[in-house]
Amino acid sequence: MNPRIKKLIGTFVMVFFVGFYALVIAAIAPRLLVPGTSRWVELVFYVVAGLAWAIPLMPLIRWMEKKPSA
């Protein structure tokens, strides 16, 4: 597959996934972080949630950067 097409497809998938992921985190956060939750717990939750989106996208990024076989 043409590298430009792979990057285009990958970009659309990443944008969709990150948008969906943000909605899921926004829906989960109020249920997990009830009123009275320590600020440190909130900080840890949002740092982990803010970085965790990259883990499921790593295979897609590798696929996008893979050179076409000869």
C-alpha positions in Angstrom: 0.0 0.0 0.0 1.2 3.5 -0.8 2.8 5.1 2.3 0.7 8.3 1.8 -2.5 6.3 1.8 -1.4 4.4 5.0 -0.7 7.7 6.7 -4.0 9.2 5.7 -5.9 6.2 6.9 -3.9 6.1 10.1 -4.5 9.8 10.8 -8.3 9.4 10.4 -8.3 6.4 12.7 -6.2 8.2 15.3 -8.4 11.3 15.3 -11.5 9.1 15.7 -9.9 7.0 18.4 -8.6 9.9 20.5 -12.0 11.6 20.3 -13.8 8.5 21.3 -11.2 7.9 24.1 -11.7 11.4 25.4 -15.5 10.9 25.6 -15.0 7.6 27.4 -12.7 9.2 30.0 -15.0 12.2 30.4 -17.9 9.7 31.1 -15.9 7.5 33.5 -14.1 10.3 35.5 -17.2 11.5 37.4 -18.1 8.0 38.4 -14.6 7.2 39.7 -13.7 10.5 41.2 -16.6 11.1 43.5 -16.8 14.4 45.5 -14.2 14.4 48.2 -11.6 12.5 46.2 -8.1 13.7 47.0 -6.5 16.1 44.5 -3.5 13.8 44.2 -5.8 10.9 43.2 -7.4 13.1 40.5 -4.0 14.2 39.3 -2.8 10.6 39.0 -6.0 9.5 37.2 -5.8 12.3 34.6 -2.0 11.8 34.1 -2.5 8.0 33.5 -5.6 8.6 31.4 -3.9 11.3 29.4 -1.0 9.0 28.5 -2.8 5.7 28.2 -4.3 6.5 24.8 -0.9 6.0 23.1 -0.7 2.3 24.1 -3.5 1.0 21.9 -2.3 3.2 19.0 1.3 2.0 18.9 0.5 -0.9 16.5 -1.3 1.6 14.2 1.7 4.0 14.3 4.1 1.1 13.5 1.9 0.1 10.6 1.8 3.6 9.3 5.6 3.9 9.4 6.4 0.5 8.0 8.2 0.6 4.7 6.6 -1.2 1.9 8.1 -4.6 1.1 9.9 -5.0 -2.1 
